[in-house]
Amino acid sequence: MESLKKVTGTWHGTYAYESPELSAKRQPVPFTLILKQGWFGRFTGSVTEQDPAPGIRGSGVIEGYLAFPRIEFHKRMPVFYVALPDGRNITMREYLIEQGHPCERDVPAPPIFYQGEFSSARRAQGTWIIQAQQIPLADGSAIQMPGTKGVWSIET
């Protein structure tokens, strides 16, 4: 196997949902990572989803760690989107308003944790997860959002 010491560069990939209800209505979402290797295996970068219809619009921030062949990183998108069973993605703000809750501004997205392994110096794959969480509401109550998970792959 070729040795990989850095992830600096442009990587193209896809992610998909693991849940049968969501994956049946969605194609894998293509994305581009632009990464820059730092010290001691750390790296930073940006992510842009290439097809905003099924995915999340906007660019996100990547922070991660590489200890070849293992790779892990957090993806943080600027706006929280909710994947609906009918295949649509809407903002958390739109979702809360549809549910009858006031929401004056977009809700930041939760971190998405990616982990996986390189199968060669030019390709990696693994799993991603969004933890279940509570979204606080203006009246002091909260909505419980379930976690979700899936698979991803990248290559140069």
Beta strands, then each sheet from edge to edge (+ up, - down):
strand 1: 9-17
strand 2: 29-37
strand 3: 42-49
strand 4: 59-67
strand 5: 70-76
strand 6: 81-83
strand 7: 89-91
strand 8: 112-120
strand 9: 123-130
strand 10: 133-136
strand 11: 142-145
strand 12: 148-155
sheet 1: 1+ 2- 3+ 4- 5+ 8- 9+ 12- 1+
sheet 2: 6+ 7-
sheet 3: 10+ 11-
end
